[in-house]
Amino acid sequence: LTYSLKLRKGSLQVTVVDKTTQDAIPGAKVEIYDKDGNKVGDTLTADENGCVSVDNLLPGEYSAKVVDPTDKYLPSNEELTLNVKPDENVSGKMELTRKQGYIKVVVKEKLQNGSLVAFNKSLNIGVKDKDGNLIKTFNTDASGVSSEYLLDAGEYTAFINALLEGYTILDASGVT
């Protein structure tokens, strides 16, 4: 009597998304590890849908780790554990947090003697992204200072929406 046996394998899929918007993060680099911590295959790059897939896996526990989140996202130490079963495709999602920073605008008035003093009037300030899209407007307070506003990491340009009559901009240093 002879028996022929075949080990049934499974597969896994990991989708990498933005934690806030749930948008896919293409280009994120993901590594898969077996239950003993051994890397399975090569480092994978998420496709345009933020997905990586591995087929023909032996049944068992695997973990996924984002090893390079792209330049717009913070590194993550989180691991996603997936239990692969024969003839099944298991999937999971990993959420990454965008890098962010603050913008604060300070407007000063240059006196005739050349000294700079606080601008004692409120101004409306606009902020555009690198593509020229207006993304935020806010006002400075009566001393020419704005609150700090949280923005995603990137290139921005701040500008005065409506300059008060009789004033001109002499120096716009540090506005991008």
C-alpha positions as a printed Julia matrix, in Angstrom:
176×3 Matrix{Float64}:
  0.0     0.0    0.0
  1.44    3.37  -1.01
  0.13    6.76   0.04
  0.84    9.96  -1.78
  0.65   13.04   0.44
  0.73   16.71  -0.41
  1.3    19.45   2.13
 -1.4    22.05   1.69
 -0.06   25.59   1.87
 -1.63   28.99   2.37
 -0.89   32.63   1.64
 -0.99   36.01   3.31
 -1.62   39.59   2.25
 -0.71   42.72   4.2
 -2.1    46.14   3.36
 -0.22   49.22   4.61
 -2.44   52.28   5.15
 -2.38   55.8    6.59
 -3.69   55.64  10.17
 -5.84   58.76   9.79
 -7.14   58.6    6.22
 -6.92   54.82   5.63
 -5.35   55.62   2.23
 -2.95   53.03   0.84
  0.78   53.66   1.26
  2.46   52.46  -1.93
  6.21   51.93  -1.7
  6.3    50.9    1.96
  8.82   48.1    2.51
  7.53   45.07   4.43
  9.29   41.97   5.74
  7.63   38.69   6.7
  8.99   36.46   9.49
  8.11   32.92  10.56
  7.29   31.98  14.18
 11.01   31.48  14.92
 11.89   35.0   13.75
 13.44   33.93  10.44
 12.87   36.26   7.51
 10.73   34.67   4.79
 11.89   35.64   1.3
 12.96   39.11   0.21
 11.86   42.49   1.51
  8.58   43.31  -0.25
  7.46   46.67  -1.66
  3.79   47.61  -1.3
  2.02   48.08  -4.64
 -0.23   51.02  -5.61
 -2.91   49.59  -3.29
 -0.49   49.38  -0.36
 -0.47   45.56  -0.58
  2.19   42.88  -0.35
  1.45   39.17  -0.76
  3.28   35.92  -0.09
  2.04   32.62  -1.51
  2.96   28.98  -0.83
  3.5    29.38   2.9
  3.55   26.44   5.25
  0.7    26.59   7.76
  1.66   28.46  10.92
  2.16   31.81  12.54
  3.87   34.64  10.65
  4.53   38.26  11.47
  4.79   41.27   9.18
  6.85   44.34   9.93
  7.14   47.61   7.99
 10.89   48.19   7.74
 10.83   51.33   5.56
  7.61   53.36   5.71
  8.55   55.9    2.94
  9.71   59.42   3.7
  6.24   60.73   4.67
  5.6    58.29   7.53
  7.09   57.58  10.93
  8.88   54.28  11.5
  6.8    51.72  13.36
  7.86   48.98  15.77
  4.48   47.29  15.46
  4.2    43.78  14.12
  1.15   42.2   12.58
  0.67   38.52  13.44
 -1.12   36.33  10.92
 -2.04   32.65  11.29
 -1.74   30.97   7.88
 -3.94   27.91   7.36
 -3.92   25.36   4.54
 -5.66   26.53   1.35
 -6.5    29.94   2.85
 -5.41   33.48   2.16
 -5.24   35.46   5.41
 -5.01   39.22   5.32
 -4.26   42.02   7.71
 -3.76   45.74   7.83
 -0.9    47.81   9.21
 -1.5    51.48   9.98
  1.27   54.09   9.84
  1.33   57.61  11.23
  2.24   60.53   8.98
  5.2    62.71   9.92
  3.92   66.1   11.03
  5.25   69.43  12.17
  4.05   72.83  13.28
  3.88   76.14  11.5
  3.88   79.41  13.41
  3.94   82.84  11.78
  5.48   85.93  13.39
  5.04   89.29  11.65
  7.33   92.17  12.62
  7.29   95.82  11.68
 10.54   97.51  10.66
 10.84  100.99  12.11
 12.64  103.88  10.41
 15.68  103.33  12.64
 15.91   99.73  11.31
 14.78   97.98  14.46
 12.11   95.26  14.35
  9.14   95.37  16.67
  5.99   93.31  17.09
  3.39   94.09  14.44
  0.47   95.28  16.53
 -2.32   94.36  14.14
 -3.98   91.08  13.21
 -3.31   89.74   9.71
 -4.88   86.92   7.72
 -2.25   84.36   6.7
 -2.6    81.69   4.02
 -0.59   78.47   3.63
 -0.16   76.69   0.29
  1.33   73.26  -0.34
  4.13   72.65  -2.86
  1.55   72.36  -5.67
  0.07   75.79  -4.87
 -3.12   74.47  -3.25
 -4.44   76.58  -0.39
 -4.59   74.27   2.62
 -5.07   76.56   5.6
 -5.84   80.14   6.53
 -5.57   81.69   9.98
 -5.11   85.04  11.69
 -2.24   86.39  13.7
 -3.13   87.94  17.02
 -2.87   91.67  17.78
  0.89   91.27  18.3
  1.46   89.68  14.86
  1.91   86.13  16.17
 -0.14   83.1   15.12
 -0.91   79.98  17.09
  0.98   76.84  16.09
 -0.83   74.73  13.52
 -0.13   71.05  12.84
  0.63   70.13   9.22
  1.83   66.97   7.49
  5.56   67.02   6.78
  6.25   68.67   3.44
  6.98   71.92   1.67
  4.68   74.87   2.3
  4.56   78.58   1.56
  2.98   81.06   3.97
  1.74   84.42   2.72
 -0.24   87.42   3.9
 -3.71   87.29   2.32
 -4.5    90.97   2.66
 -1.78   93.45   3.5
 -2.98   96.48   5.41
 -3.02   99.75   3.51
  0.25  101.64   3.7
  2.4    98.54   4.32
  4.7    96.59   2.04
  6.57   93.35   2.56
 10.31   93.96   2.96
 11.52   90.47   3.85
  9.68   87.19   3.69
 12.47   85.02   5.08
 11.53   81.64   6.43
  8.13   81.44   4.74
  8.65   78.11   2.97
